[in-house]
Amino acid sequence: MAVSIRLSRQGAKKNPTYLIVAASDQGKRDGAYLERLGQYFPKAAKDKIKVNLEAVKAWQAKGARVTQTVGQLLKTIAE
């Protein structure tokens, strides 16, 4: 089972919030996930991102792939 760190959409119509999750590659976008790693609020005044970086690094050490979008979000945190 391959694991990826990706976004899962939550929230209301035209007001999304996203969960950053570790999930199976074969699962649905908004389906079950293995662990919740953070949240992303794109409609906030300043794009607000909350992430547990230790958990992300632990999943990467286990071989989880980070999607392109989540990778870009993590770069903004690192800056």
URCORTA-V678841 format. One line per field, one symbol per residue. ss: DSSP state (a for helix, b for strand, c for the rest). phi: phi as a letter, one per 30 degrees, with the letter a starting at -180 (. if undefined). burial: 1 if it has 16 or more other ideal C-beta (glycine too) atoms within 10 Angstrom, else 0. Layout:
ss = ???
phi = ???
burial = ???
//
This chain:
ss = ccbbbbbbbbbbccbbbbbbbbbbccccccccccbbbbbbbccccccbbbbcaaaaaaaaacccbbcaaaaaaaaaaac
phi = .dcbcbcbdbjcdibdbbccbcbddcddecddbdadclbbcdcdececbcbcddddddddddjdccddddedddddddd
burial = 0011111100000000111111100010000010101111100000001010001100100001010001001100000
//
